[in-house]
Amino acid sequence: MARSSRAREEIRRFLDIGAVQVAELDLDGLEGEEAVLRPGPGGPPVTHGEVFVLVRRGGRPVGTLLGRVPEGADARGVLEGRARAECAARDVEDFGFAGEPPYTSVVVATRERAGQLARALDSLLAQDHPRFEIVVVDNAPVTDETRELIERKYAERVRYVCERVPGLAVAHNAGLASVRGEVVAFTDDDVVADPRWLTELTAPFAADAALGCATGLILPARLTTPAQVLLESHGGFAKGFTPRTYDPARPPGDEPLFPFTAGRFGSGANMAFRTAVLRSVGGFDPATGAGTAARGGDDLYGFVRVLAQGHRLRYTPSALVWHHHRETWRDLETQAYGYGAGLTAYLTAVLVNRPALLPAFLARLPRGLAHARTLTAVRETDGGGAPGDHDVRTHPWPRRLSRLQRRGMLYGPVGYVRARRALRATVGATVRGAR
């Protein structure tokens, strides 16, 4: 098939992708009651059609499924039958945690998105964690909209920090410098946090003194556009429903590229660090992340630096945030290129800042190249695939997005170098302007 014909076919498939409802179903109900079905955060009641369902037991996530509710059928009954057949036997994670989780600071970096930020902050202020603070970092603002929102609606409950230098890692470092908590958690301004998110994310730090980092589960808040459905069909941001601890003293046998495949550990919208540990490695590399020429990779850099320092990392699927995915094909193109660039940019940053890791990196390079080819492989299925399975990447990914991801990988090291130069120039200009 000629490239132009293939491109037209990919566009047709993309446009044919229909909306999917988002819901959650707790099989245990409340006090012995039958299963409880609720729409996703802020969504309308569940009706007939396709439904992406988070299945819970006793409130804790155990899996997802994609179900179809026939017109006129009882949605709860249909979806409960599927869920009990596929998810009821799965174990529920239990830390055996007793007592209070550590005092925690939550950092939210934002830039000119006050409406989304307010939604995120409302969910954060509803957390059941006994002792925490929230710090909003306004990154390179061009208006006073974010500051005015905090002062008007959240003045006594949220601290405001302004960071004039652009870049997500710079903003996160500004938050890190100002927090007071023993643990610092990071999330984005386009999420809705589950009420137990912060407690579940930080409980492992109280149970394990050697833990340096924890990550959690990210699920879609909406699947209303083809772009949102396609992204989630490709795996989205979720890392499955099996808790796992990564220990550099005992490298996992099924992860031959450990610790350089940091994308398997989690994502920046749902991560926490022991504050002293993150500060000890210098925080995030400011030449990585969204808002820089590197395009991304700041979260992955943080994961690897903490592991390389000898600390453990815990993936905790009970710590859930709902993410509002980008909505258009253009957004997907930007994300695909940014993912590729961020991957190789963060690897460049790790080697620049921790040269001792170079021999281990070179030893893993051949397998790493094979992994990169697999990660960006084209996968074609009729209709664009469907969300639901997060443990394997067998979902469709159009050729256009695969090419962009690979181009991003080639660009990443160049982007990192450009970001370092731009950062030096920006900081120098700021210092001169302050004199």
C-alpha positions in Angstrom: 0.0 0.0 0.0 1.4 3.4 -1.0 2.2 5.8 1.9 -0.6 8.2 0.9 -3.2 5.4 0.8 -1.9 4.1 4.1 -2.1 7.5 5.7 -5.7 8.0 4.5 -6.6 4.6 5.9 -5.1 5.5 9.3 -7.1 8.7 9.3 -10.3 6.8 8.5 -9.7 4.4 11.3 -8.9 7.2 13.7 -12.1 9.1 12.8 -14.2 5.9 13.2 -13.1 5.4 16.8 -16.2 6.0 19.0 -16.5 7.5 22.5 -16.3 5.1 25.4 -18.0 5.7 28.8 -15.8 5.6 31.9 -17.1 4.0 35.1 -16.0 2.3 38.3 -17.6 -0.8 39.9 -16.9 -1.9 43.5 -17.7 -5.6 43.8 -17.9 -5.5 47.6 -20.3 -2.6 47.8 -21.0 -1.1 51.2 -21.6 -3.2 54.3 -22.6 -6.3 52.4 -24.7 -4.5 49.8 -24.6 -5.5 46.2 -21.9 -4.1 43.8 -21.9 -0.3 43.4 -21.6 1.2 39.9 -20.6 4.8 39.5 -19.6 7.0 36.6 -16.0 8.2 36.3 -15.2 11.4 38.1 -17.6 14.1 37.0 -19.1 11.9 34.3 -22.8 11.3 33.4 -24.6 8.2 34.6 -23.7 5.0 32.8 -26.0 4.0 30.0 -26.0 1.6 27.0 -22.9 1.3 24.8 -19.2 0.6 25.5 -18.0 1.2 29.0 -14.4 1.3 30.3 -14.7 0.0 33.9 -12.3 0.2 36.8 -13.1 -2.8 39.0 -12.6 -2.4 42.8 -12.8 -4.7 45.7 -13.3 -3.0 49.1 -12.5 0.3 47.4 -9.2 -0.8 46.0 -8.5 -1.1 42.3 -8.0 -4.7 41.0 -8.4 -4.4 37.2 -10.1 -2.9 34.3 -12.4 -4.3 31.6 -14.2 -3.1 28.5 -17.9 -4.0 28.5 -20.9 -3.4 26.3 -24.2 -2.7 27.8 -27.2 -3.5 25.5 -29.9 -0.9 25.1 -32.5 -1.3 27.8 -30.3 -3.6 29.9 -29.3 -3.0 33.5 -25.8 -1.5 33.3 -24.8 -2.6 36.8 -26.0 -6.2 36.3 -24.2 -6.6 32.9 -20.9 -5.1 34.1 -21.0 -6.9 37.4 -21.3 -10.2 35.7 -18.2 -9.6 33.6 -16.3 -8.2 36.5 -17.0 -11.2 38.8 -15.9 -13.5 36.1 -12.7 -11.7 35.2 -11.6 -9.8 38.3 -13.2 -11.1 41.5 -10.5 -13.7 42.2 -7.7 -11.1 42.1 -5.9 -10.4 45.4 -6.3 -7.0 47.0 -3.0 -5.3 48.0 -2.4 -5.0 51.7 0.6 -3.3 53.3 -0.4 -4.2 56.8 0.2 -0.5 57.6 -0.8 0.7 61.0 -0.6 4.2 62.3 -0.4 7.5 60.4 1.4 7.9 57.0 4.3 10.5 57.0 3.7 14.2 56.8 3.5 14.8 53.0 3.8 17.8 50.7 1.9 17.7 47.3 3.5 19.7 44.5 1.4 20.7 41.5 3.2 22.5 38.7 0.9 24.5 36.3 0.9 27.1 33.6 -2.1 29.1 32.5 -4.7 26.4 33.2 -6.6 27.8 36.1 -9.8 25.9 35.3 -8.1 22.5 35.2 -6.1 23.4 38.3 -9.2 24.2 40.3 -10.6 20.7 39.6 -7.4 19.1 40.6 -7.0 21.1 43.8 -10.6 20.3 44.8 -9.8 16.6 44.6 -6.5 17.0 46.5 -8.2 18.9 49.3 -10.6 16.0 49.7 -7.8 13.5 50.5 -8.2 11.3 53.6 -4.5 11.7 54.4 -4.2 12.9 58.0 -1.5 15.5 57.5 -0.4 17.1 54.3 0.2 20.4 52.5 -0.3 21.5 48.9 2.1 23.7 47.0 1.2 25.1 43.6 4.1 26.2 41.4 3.1 28.7 38.7 5.7 28.1 36.0 6.7 31.1 33.7 3.3 32.7 34.0 2.2 35.3 31.5 -1.0 36.3 33.4 -2.0 36.5 37.1 -4.8 34.0 36.6 -3.3 31.2 38.7 -2.1 33.5 41.5 -5.5 35.1 41.7 -7.3 31.7 41.7 -5.2 30.6 44.7 -5.7 33.9 46.6 -9.5 33.9 45.9 -10.4 30.3 46.5 -7.6 28.5 48.3 -5.7 31.1 50.2 -5.5 29.4 53.6 -5.2 25.8 52.2 -2.7 26.1 49.3 0.7 27.7 49.1 1.6 29.6 45.9 5.1 29.6 44.5 6.1 31.5 41.3 9.0 30.1 39.2 9.9 32.4 36.3 12.2 30.0 34.5 10.2 27.8 32.1 10.3 24.0 32.4 8.5 21.3 34.3 11.6 20.0 36.1 12.5 23.6 37.1 9.0 24.0 38.5 9.3 20.7 40.4 12.6 21.7 41.8 11.1 25.0 43.0 8.4 23.0 44.8 11.0 20.6 46.2 12.9 23.6 47.7 9.9 25.0 49.4 8.2 21.8 50.8 8.1 20.9 54.5 7.0 17.3 54.3 9.0 14.1 55.0 7.6 12.9 51.7 7.0 15.0 48.6 4.3 13.9 46.1 3.9 15.2 42.6 0.9 15.3 40.3 -0.4 17.3 37.4 -3.0 20.0 37.0 -5.1 17.8 34.7 -5.9 15.0 37.1 -8.6 14.1 39.6 -7.1 12.3 42.6 -9.0 9.4 44.2 -9.8 10.3 47.9 -7.3 7.7 49.2 -4.6 8.5 46.6 -2.2 10.3 48.9 -2.6 7.8 51.8 -2.0 4.8 49.5 1.0 6.5 47.8 2.8 7.5 51.0 2.0 4.4 53.2 4.9 2.4 51.8 7.4 5.0 53.1 6.3 4.3 56.6 6.6 0.6 56.1 10.0 0.6 54.3 12.8 2.9 55.6 14.9 2.1 52.4 12.2 3.3 50.1 13.1 6.4 48.0 10.3 6.6 45.6 6.7 5.4 45.1 4.4 5.6 42.0 0.8 4.8 41.4 -2.0 4.0 39.0 -3.1 6.5 36.3 -6.5 5.9 34.5 -8.4 8.0 32.0 -11.0 10.4 33.4 -12.7 10.7 29.9 -12.7 8.7 26.7 -14.8 11.0 24.6 -12.6 11.7 21.6 -10.8 9.4 19.2 -7.4 10.6 20.5 -8.2 9.8 24.1 -9.5 6.3 23.2 -6.4 5.6 21.0 -4.0 6.7 23.6 -5.6 4.5 26.2 -5.8 1.7 23.7 -2.0 1.9 23.4 -1.6 1.4 27.1 -2.2 4.9 28.4 -0.2 5.7 31.5 -1.2 2.7 33.6 1.3 0.1 34.7 -1.0 -2.7 35.7 -2.6 -3.8 38.9 0.2 -5.8 40.5 2.2 -4.1 43.3 5.9 -4.3 42.8 9.0 -3.2 44.5 12.2 -2.5 42.5 15.4 -3.0 44.5 18.8 -2.1 43.0 20.4 -4.5 45.4 18.3 -7.3 43.8 17.8 -6.4 40.1 14.6 -8.0 38.7 15.3 -11.0 36.6 12.5 -10.1 34.1 13.9 -6.6 33.6 17.3 -7.0 31.8 17.5 -3.3 31.0 17.0 -2.3 34.7 17.1 0.5 35.7 17.1 2.3 32.4 13.6 1.3 31.3 12.3 3.8 33.8 9.0 4.2 31.9 7.9 0.9 33.4 8.1 2.3 36.9 5.5 5.0 36.7 4.8 8.5 35.4 5.2 12.0 36.7 1.4 12.6 37.2 1.5 10.1 40.1 4.9 9.9 42.0 6.3 10.6 45.4 9.8 10.7 46.9 11.3 10.7 50.3 12.2 14.4 50.4 15.7 14.1 51.8 16.5 11.4 49.1 15.3 13.5 46.2 17.2 16.5 47.5 20.3 14.4 48.0 20.5 13.6 44.2 19.9 17.2 43.3 16.2 17.0 42.4 15.3 16.8 38.7 17.6 17.8 35.9 16.3 21.2 35.0 17.2 20.7 31.3 14.6 17.9 31.1 10.8 17.9 31.1 7.9 19.6 29.3 8.6 23.3 28.5 12.2 22.6 27.5 13.8 21.6 24.2 14.2 18.1 25.7 10.4 17.7 25.7 10.2 15.3 28.7 11.9 12.7 30.7 12.2 14.6 34.0 10.2 12.0 35.9 12.2 9.1 34.5 15.4 10.9 35.4 14.2 11.1 39.0 13.4 7.4 39.2 16.8 6.3 37.9 18.8 8.7 40.0 17.0 7.5 43.2 17.5 3.8 42.2 21.1 4.4 41.3 21.6 5.9 44.8 20.6 2.5 46.2 17.0 3.3 47.2 14.0 1.1 46.4 11.0 2.1 44.3 7.5 0.9 44.9 4.7 0.7 42.3 1.4 0.9 44.2 -1.8 0.5 42.1 -4.0 1.4 45.0 -2.8 5.0 44.7 -5.1 6.2 41.9 -5.4 9.4 39.9 -7.8 10.0 37.0 -6.0 11.8 34.1 -7.7 14.0 31.5 -5.9 12.8 28.3 -5.3 15.3 25.4 -8.2 15.5 23.0 -6.9 15.8 19.4 -4.8 14.0 16.8 -2.4 17.0 16.9 -2.0 16.4 20.6 -1.2 12.7 19.9 1.5 13.8 17.4 3.0 16.1 20.0 2.9 13.4 22.7 4.4 10.7 20.5 7.4 13.0 19.5 7.7 14.2 23.1 7.8 10.6 24.5 10.6 9.6 22.1 12.6 12.8 22.8 12.1 12.6 26.5 13.2 9.0 26.7 16.6 9.6 25.1 17.0 13.0 26.7 16.6 11.6 30.2 19.1 8.8 29.4 21.5 11.5 28.2 20.9 13.5 31.4 21.5 10.5 33.6 24.8 9.7 31.9 25.9 13.4 32.0 25.1 13.7 35.7 26.1 10.2 36.8 29.0 9.1 34.4 29.6 6.0 36.6 26.5 4.5 35.0 28.0 4.5 31.5 29.4 1.0 31.6 26.1 -0.5 32.8 24.3 1.5 30.1 26.6 0.4 27.3 26.3 -3.3 28.4 22.5 -2.9 28.0 22.5 -0.9 24.8 21.9 -3.7 22.3 18.9 -4.9 24.2 17.8 -1.3 24.7 17.7 -0.7 20.9 15.6 -3.8 20.5 13.3 -2.6 23.2 13.0 0.8 21.6 11.9 -0.9 18.3 9.3 -2.9 20.1 8.1 0.1 22.0 7.4 2.1 18.8 6.2 -0.7 16.6 3.2 -0.2 14.4 0.2 -2.3 15.6 -2.8 -2.4 13.3 -6.3 -3.7 14.2 -9.6 -2.8 12.7 -11.4 0.1 14.4 -8.4 1.3 16.3 -8.5 -1.2 19.2 -10.0 -0.8 22.6 -8.7 0.2 26.0 -8.6 -2.2 29.0 -5.5 -4.3 29.1 -2.6 -2.5 30.7 -0.1 -5.3 31.3 0.9 -5.8 27.7 1.3 -3.5 24.7 -0.6 -5.3 22.0 -2.8 -2.3 21.0 -2.7 -0.4 17.8 -0.4 2.6 17.2 -0.5 4.3 13.7 2.6 4.5 11.5 2.6 8.3 11.7 2.9 8.2 15.5 5.5 5.5 15.4 7.7 7.5 13.0 7.3 10.6 15.2 8.2 8.6 18.3 11.4 7.3 16.6 12.3 10.8 15.3 11.9 12.1 18.8 14.3 9.4 20.1 16.9 10.6 17.6 16.4 14.2 18.6 16.4 13.7 22.4 20.1 14.0 23.1 20.2 17.1 20.9 17.2 18.5 22.6 18.9 18.0 26.0 22.0 19.9 24.9 19.9 22.7 23.6 17.9 22.8 26.8 21.1 23.1 28.9 22.3 26.0 26.8 18.9 27.7 27.0 18.8 27.2 30.8 22.2 28.7 31.2 21.2 31.7 29.1 17.9 32.2 30.9 19.5 31.9 34.4 22.3 34.3 33.3 19.8 36.9 32.1 17.8 36.6 35.3 21.0 37.1 37.4 22.0 40.2 35.3 18.5 41.6 35.5 18.5 41.3 39.3 21.7 43.3 39.7 
